[in-house]
């Protein structure tokens, strides 16, 4: 059986493509990118409020608290929407904007919204200060 050059190159290209795809999914950086893309697509239909509530699913957050925070975040910090990739700043600033730390980081208590946290936005508000 004689293998033509064209058939050999087609098989070689298919093998190379399969090898590259396999390495891309098994290499840590590639896997992280594929997973984050998959997560982003699965959460694309969610509002920032829903993403926030899902991220802190172990906390008791009233819908109104999430709604008010996202509204203030959009107005004071950065506009976010359904397709926005919410970073660490969004989630950290949320906890600092609530009474979570003032209540001793108690995960069983219902969170209340205080004010959007930011040194240039609310310079006198420090949620980590312990005032006795």
Secondary structure, DSSP 8 states (H G I E B T S, - for coil): ----HHHHHHHHHHHHHHHHHHHHHHSHHHHHHHHHHHHHHHTTTS-HHHHHHHHTTTSEE-HHHHHHHHHHHHHHT----TT----HHHHHHHHHHBTTTTTTS-TTSEE-B-----TTTSTT--TT----
